[in-house]
Amino acid sequence: MNLPAVVPAPRRRAALAAMALLLAGCAPPAAILPGPADGVRYVYVVLGEEGQAVARAITSAAACPPIAFDGAVQPMDVRAPPSTVPQRPTRFSAAESKPSAFPVLTCEKPIPAGVAHAAIGARRLPLPPANAQRIAVLGDTGCRLARQDHLFQDCNDPAAWPFRSVADAAADFRPDLVLHVGDYHYRESACPPGNAGCAGSAWGYGWDAWEADLFAPAQRLLAAAPWVVARGNHESCARAGQGWWRFLDPRPMAARRTCDDAADDAVGDTSEPYAVPFRAGPDLSTQFVVFDSALVGIAPLAASDPMHVTYRAQFERAFALAARRPGSFFVNHHPVLGFAPHPGKPNAPYPGNAGLQSVLAPLQPIAYFPPQVEALLAGHVHLFEVVSFVTPQPAQFVSGNAGDWLDGPLPEPLPAGATPAPGAVVGQLTWADTFGFMTMESDGARWTMVARDARGAPTTTCTLRETKAACEPARGR
């Protein structure tokens, strides 16, 4: 549903006052808000540092709704007030951009450990289990409207943009957790006149495009399980970074990290890695290590490049987090050790991300990652893909086929000597260029990853044990 572009002045003043209190380090008034959660559009849970669950609500009401933890009611806090952000530099020309209107209030509340029941109004919130056994993994979910790329997906056709079906199938899987590997938003340009496939589509970087691309089609999946969210290049500050910070990033909002002012992009475009543990026990301790690679390009980075310096420090932090638990899955948007199809050279696919590799190689020669990292989980390439190595690198899984136009195909067989990174010898490459998502399940000794189509039917099954993946041939592509 589209919301009005202008929020009434009294509502703006109330929300802005609450935000000012937050920025000053004060809590909003502690009065219990009366009545049901009127005006609440979406409720969901994101997981942050050390698995801290954060309840979120997006509402068109003037104030945040109350939240109940095991029956005890308290107010939620304002994360971001309604606002319209003036037009700022983007990757498009000024004629193809516009101010970003957010006529909604974003609210949040950390969920205390040990809470058994959390609800906003009549809507029960999903809580993370101590031992997650079933995980849905998906990425690159939005509908592409990009004049600069001359690409306009048929957002009105559920076969051409099947994200709602994919999200519903992932919800039907009954996951304990959802992992989104980035690129939630793709509606950057207005649909051209006369194009029935995308006619009437919301566009730009404001709430209407975010709702159309993510919240409306994923409503059932948001209610099914807590989400772990990685940031994609489409959520950089020059693109949809404003919505990323308002709605998804699990950390507290900070004034210079909003992406509202291009002068602060050096702050808003990067964030520290963090760990999300999701299995407990001396032999089962497992975690996601989430890394923000939104700004990386494809070229190697010189050691003197400020981005190299930033990423090196963040990889060192990520590896320190990985060392704390026996099993880690490294999560970021850009595949470090995957392939991407090369349209002009079908038998010579693009290798993995050279920018990240240039930072990793001096830290972890040969393997690129420490031994505690069992596998890499990414998106960005619009395929399902698994690369396993006979050399010490961890297996790379790519699940970037949940909605945006598909890439592909990759060459089959892979040309002799083809590698995604120097020193990495491929043992097996498995891929599928069909819409869908991936699931992860563990029996305690190994993980089973299943590629599924847009309706949830299995197309490929892989097992992961000690950094090595073995996959059945892909079906149905």
C-alpha positions in Angstrom: 0.0 0.0 0.0 1.3 3.5 -0.8 1.4 6.1 1.9 0.8 9.8 1.5 3.9 11.8 0.6 3.3 14.4 3.3 2.9 13.6 7.0 0.7 16.0 9.0 2.7 18.6 10.9 1.7 17.5 14.4 2.9 14.0 13.6 6.2 15.3 12.2 6.8 17.4 15.3 6.1 14.6 17.7 8.3 12.1 15.9 11.1 14.7 15.4 11.0 15.5 19.1 11.3 11.8 20.0 14.3 11.5 17.6 15.9 14.5 19.2 15.7 12.9 22.6 17.3 9.8 21.2 20.2 11.7 19.6 20.7 13.5 22.9 21.1 10.2 24.7 17.7 10.3 26.4 14.8 7.9 26.2 11.4 9.0 25.0 8.7 9.5 27.5 8.0 6.2 29.3 4.2 6.4 29.1 2.5 3.2 28.0 0.9 3.7 24.7 -2.8 2.9 24.7 -4.8 0.7 22.4 -3.8 -1.7 19.7 -1.0 -1.1 17.2 -3.0 1.1 14.9 -1.2 2.2 11.8 1.5 -0.5 12.1 2.4 -1.7 8.6 5.1 -4.2 9.3 6.8 -5.9 12.3 9.9 -8.0 12.1 13.1 -9.0 14.0 16.7 -8.5 13.0 19.7 -10.1 14.7 22.8 -8.0 15.5 26.0 -8.3 17.4 26.3 -11.6 19.4 22.8 -12.5 18.2 21.0 -9.6 19.9 17.4 -9.7 18.7 15.9 -6.3 17.8 12.2 -5.9 17.3 11.3 -3.4 14.6 8.0 -1.8 13.6 7.2 0.5 10.6 4.1 2.6 11.2 2.2 5.5 9.7 0.9 6.4 13.2 2.2 9.5 15.1 3.9 7.4 17.8 5.6 4.1 18.2 3.4 1.1 19.2 3.8 -0.7 22.5 5.6 -4.0 22.6 4.9 -6.8 25.1 7.6 -9.1 26.4 6.0 -12.1 28.2 3.0 -9.9 28.8 4.8 -6.9 30.2 4.0 -3.9 28.0 6.5 -1.1 27.3 6.9 1.6 24.6 9.1 1.1 21.6 11.8 3.6 20.8 12.0 5.8 17.7 14.7 4.7 15.3 13.9 7.1 12.5 11.2 9.7 12.3 9.1 10.5 9.1 11.1 12.7 6.8 11.8 13.7 3.2 15.5 13.7 2.4 16.5 16.3 -0.2 17.8 15.0 -3.4 21.5 14.0 -3.1 24.1 12.8 -5.5 23.4 9.3 -6.7 24.8 7.1 -9.5 22.2 8.5 -11.8 21.9 12.0 -13.3 19.9 14.6 -11.4 17.0 14.2 -13.9 16.7 10.6 -12.9 16.7 11.1 -9.2 14.3 12.8 -6.7 14.0 13.4 -3.0 13.6 10.3 -0.8 10.2 10.4 1.0 9.9 8.4 4.2 6.4 9.2 5.5 6.6 6.4 8.1 8.0 6.1 11.6 10.5 3.3 12.2 10.5 2.0 15.8 12.6 -0.6 17.6 13.3 -2.3 20.9 16.0 -4.8 21.8 14.5 -8.1 22.9 15.9 -9.2 26.3 17.5 -12.6 26.6 15.2 -15.3 27.9 12.0 -13.7 26.6 9.6 -16.5 25.5 6.9 -14.4 23.9 7.1 -11.0 22.2 4.3 -9.2 20.5 3.3 -5.9 18.9 -0.4 -5.6 19.2 -1.9 -8.9 18.0 1.2 -9.8 16.0 3.6 -12.3 17.6 7.2 -11.7 16.8 9.5 -14.6 15.8 12.3 -15.2 18.4 15.7 -16.9 17.7 16.1 -20.4 19.0 19.2 -21.4 20.9 20.1 -24.0 18.3 18.9 -23.0 14.8 18.5 -26.2 12.6 16.8 -24.8 9.6 18.0 -21.6 7.8 16.6 -20.0 4.6 19.2 -18.1 2.5 18.3 -15.7 -0.3 19.5 -12.5 -1.9 19.2 -10.0 -4.8 15.5 -9.9 -4.3 14.2 -6.6 -5.8 12.8 -5.8 -9.2 15.3 -4.0 -11.5 14.3 -0.6 -12.9 17.5 1.0 -14.1 17.5 3.5 -16.9 21.3 3.8 -16.9 21.6 0.1 -17.5 18.7 0.0 -20.0 17.1 -2.7 -17.9 13.4 -2.7 -16.9 12.1 -5.9 -15.3 8.4 -6.7 -15.5 7.7 -6.0 -11.9 3.9 -6.5 -12.5 4.5 -10.1 -13.8 5.0 -12.6 -10.9 6.8 -15.0 -13.4 9.3 -12.3 -14.4 9.7 -11.0 -10.8 8.8 -14.0 -8.6 10.2 -12.7 -5.2 6.8 -13.0 -3.5 6.6 -16.6 -4.5 10.2 -17.2 -3.4 9.6 -15.5 -0.1 6.4 -17.4 0.5 8.1 -20.7 -0.3 10.9 -19.8 2.1 8.3 -19.1 4.8 6.7 -22.5 4.1 10.0 -24.1 4.8 9.5 -23.0 8.4 13.0 -21.7 9.0 14.5 -20.9 12.4 16.4 -18.0 10.8 16.4 -16.1 7.5 19.7 -14.9 6.0 19.5 -12.3 3.3 22.9 -11.8 1.6 22.1 -8.3 0.2 20.6 -6.2 -2.6 17.0 -5.7 -1.4 16.3 -2.6 -3.5 16.4 -2.3 -7.3 13.7 0.2 -8.3 16.0 3.1 -9.1 14.4 4.6 -12.2 10.9 5.4 -13.4 9.2 2.9 -15.6 9.3 4.2 -19.2 6.0 5.3 -20.7 4.2 2.6 -22.5 6.0 -0.3 -20.7 3.1 -2.4 -19.3 5.4 -4.7 -17.5 6.4 -2.2 -14.9 3.7 0.5 -15.3 2.8 2.2 -12.1 5.9 0.9 -10.3 7.2 2.9 -7.3 10.8 4.1 -7.9 13.5 6.0 -6.2 15.0 5.5 -2.8 12.1 6.4 -0.6 9.6 4.3 1.4 7.3 3.4 -1.5 10.1 1.7 -3.4 11.3 -0.1 -0.3 7.8 -1.3 0.5 7.2 -2.5 -3.1 10.6 -4.3 -3.4 10.9 -5.8 0.1 8.3 -5.4 2.8 5.1 -6.1 0.9 6.3 -9.2 -1.0 8.2 -10.6 2.0 5.6 -10.0 4.7 5.0 -13.7 5.4 8.8 -14.4 5.6 9.4 -11.5 7.9 6.8 -13.0 10.2 8.3 -16.5 9.9 11.7 -16.1 11.6 14.3 -13.5 12.7 16.5 -12.1 9.9 20.2 -11.8 9.6 20.9 -9.1 7.1 24.0 -8.4 5.0 24.4 -5.2 3.1 24.7 -5.2 -0.7 26.1 -2.7 -3.2 22.5 -1.5 -3.9 22.4 -0.3 -0.3 25.5 2.0 -0.6 24.9 5.6 0.3 24.7 6.7 -3.3 21.9 4.3 -3.8 19.4 2.9 -1.2 21.6 3.4 1.8 19.0 5.7 3.5 16.5 2.9 3.7 19.2 0.4 4.7 20.0 2.4 7.9 16.3 3.2 8.6 14.9 -0.2 8.3 17.5 -3.1 8.3 20.9 -2.5 9.9 20.7 -4.1 13.4 22.9 -1.6 15.1 21.7 1.7 16.8 21.0 4.6 14.4 23.8 7.2 14.4 23.4 10.7 13.0 26.3 10.5 10.4 25.4 7.0 9.3 22.1 7.9 7.7 23.4 8.4 4.1 21.2 11.6 4.1 24.2 13.9 3.6 26.8 13.0 0.9 29.5 14.7 3.0 29.1 11.8 5.5 29.3 9.0 3.1 32.7 7.9 4.3 31.0 7.0 7.6 27.7 5.8 6.2 29.2 3.5 3.6 31.1 1.2 6.0 30.3 -0.6 9.2 32.1 -3.0 11.5 31.7 -6.8 11.1 29.8 -8.7 13.8 29.0 -12.3 14.8 25.6 -13.9 15.1 25.9 -17.2 17.0 23.1 -19.6 16.1 24.1 -23.0 17.5 25.4 -23.6 21.1 27.5 -26.4 22.6 31.2 -27.3 22.8 31.1 -29.2 19.5 28.3 -27.4 17.8 29.1 -23.7 18.3 28.4 -22.0 15.0 28.0 -18.4 13.9 27.6 -16.1 11.0 30.3 -13.5 10.7 28.6 -10.6 8.8 30.8 -8.3 6.8 29.8 -5.1 5.0 31.3 -5.1 1.5 28.8 -2.7 0.0 31.3 -0.2 -1.4 33.9 -2.6 -2.9 34.6 -2.5 -6.6 36.1 -5.2 -8.8 39.7 -4.0 -9.1 42.5 -4.9 -6.7 43.2 -2.3 -4.1 46.6 -0.8 -3.5 47.9 -1.2 0.1 47.9 2.6 0.4 44.3 3.0 -0.8 42.0 4.1 2.1 39.5 1.4 1.3 42.3 -1.2 1.6 43.2 0.2 5.0 39.6 0.1 6.1 38.9 -3.4 4.8 42.1 -4.8 6.3 41.2 -3.6 9.7 37.7 -5.0 9.3 38.9 -8.4 8.1 41.2 -8.6 11.1 38.3 -8.0 13.3 36.2 -10.5 11.4 38.9 -13.2 11.8 39.2 -12.4 15.5 35.4 -13.1 15.7 35.8 -16.3 13.7 38.4 -17.5 16.2 36.0 -17.4 19.1 33.9 -20.3 17.9 34.8 -23.6 16.2 32.5 -23.1 13.1 31.9 -19.9 11.2 30.1 -19.0 8.0 31.5 -15.8 6.5 28.6 -13.7 5.1 29.0 -10.8 2.7 27.4 -9.7 -0.5 30.2 -10.0 -3.0 31.5 -13.6 -3.7 35.2 -13.6 -2.8 35.8 -17.1 -4.4 33.0 -17.5 -6.8 32.6 -17.1 -10.6 30.3 -14.8 -12.5 29.2 -15.3 -16.1 30.9 -13.2 -18.8 28.3 -12.3 -21.5 31.0 -11.5 -24.1 33.1 -14.6 -23.3 30.9 -17.5 -22.3 33.9 -19.8 -21.8 35.9 -17.4 -19.6 33.8 -16.5 -16.6 34.7 -13.6 -14.4 36.7 -14.6 -11.2 35.9 -13.7 -7.6 36.1 -10.2 -6.2 39.7 -8.9 -6.8 39.2 -6.0 -4.5 38.5 -8.2 -1.4 41.1 -10.7 -2.5 43.8 -8.1 -2.6 43.2 -7.3 1.1 42.8 -11.0 2.1 45.9 -12.4 0.5 48.4 -10.7 2.8 46.4 -11.7 5.9 45.8 -15.3 4.9 48.1 -16.5 2.2 46.7 -19.3 0.0 43.5 -20.0 1.9 42.3 -16.3 2.1 40.4 -17.2 5.3 41.3 -18.8 8.6 40.6 -22.5 9.2 37.6 -21.7 11.5 35.7 -20.4 8.4 33.8 -23.4 7.0 32.2 -21.7 4.1 31.4 -18.4 2.4 27.9 -17.2 1.8 27.2 -14.4 -0.7 24.9 -13.1 -3.4 25.6 -10.4 -6.1 25.8 -13.0 -8.9 22.2 -13.8 -9.8 22.5 -17.6 -9.7 22.7 -20.4 -7.3 26.4 -21.4 -7.3 28.7 -23.6 -5.2 32.5 -23.7 -5.7 34.5 -26.3 -3.7 38.3 -26.5 -3.8 41.0 -29.2 -3.6 43.2 -26.5 -2.1 42.6 -25.1 1.4 40.1 -22.4 0.6 36.6 -22.7 2.1 33.7 -23.6 -0.2 31.8 -20.6 -1.7 28.0 -20.6 -1.8 26.1 -18.0 -3.8 22.4 -17.5 -3.4 21.6 -14.5 -5.5 18.6 -15.8 -7.5 15.6 -14.7 -5.5 14.1 -12.0 -7.7 16.3 -9.8 -9.9 17.0 -10.7 -13.5 19.1 -13.9 -13.6 22.6 -14.1 -14.8 24.1 -17.1 -16.5 24.9 -19.5 -17.7 28.3 -20.5 -16.4 30.5 -22.7 -18.7 30.0 -26.4 -18.3 32.5 -28.0 -18.0 34.6 -25.3 -16.5 37.7 -24.5 -18.7 40.9 -26.2 -17.6 42.8 -24.0 -15.2 39.9 -21.6 -14.5 40.1 -20.2 -11.0 38.2 -17.6 -9.0 41.4 -16.5 -7.2 45.2 -17.1 -7.5 46.2 -20.3 -5.8 42.6 -21.7 -5.6 42.2 -25.0 -7.5 38.5 -25.9 -8.2 37.4 -29.3 -7.2 33.7 -28.9 -8.2 31.5 -26.2 -9.6 27.7 -26.5 -9.4 25.3 -23.9 -10.5 21.6 -23.2 -11.5 20.2 -20.2 -13.3 16.6 -20.5 -12.1 14.8 -18.4 -9.6 14.8 -19.6 -6.0 16.6 -19.7 -2.7 18.8 -22.0 -0.6 18.2 -23.8 2.7 20.7 -25.0 5.3 20.1 -27.9 7.7 22.5 -29.6 10.1 22.6 -33.1 11.5 25.4 -32.2 13.9 28.2 -33.6 11.8 27.6 -31.9 8.5 25.5 -29.3 6.8 23.1 -30.0 3.9 22.5 -27.1 1.6 19.6 -27.5 -0.8 19.0 -25.2 -3.8 15.2 -24.8 -4.3 13.1 -23.3 -7.0 10.7 -20.4 -6.7 8.0 -22.8 -5.3 10.4 -24.5 -2.8 11.0 -27.7 -4.7 14.6 -29.0 -4.4 16.8 -28.7 -7.5 20.3 -29.4 -6.1 21.6 -30.9 -2.8 25.0 -30.3 -1.4 26.8 -31.5 1.7 29.4 -29.5 3.6 31.9 -31.0 5.8 35.2 -29.3 7.0 35.2 -26.6 4.3 34.5 -29.0 1.4 31.2 -29.2 -0.5 29.9 -32.1 -2.6 26.9 -31.4 -4.8 24.5 -33.4 -6.9 24.2 -32.1 -10.5 21.7 -29.3 -10.7 18.2 -30.2 -12.1 15.7 -28.1 -13.8 17.8 -25.3 -15.2 
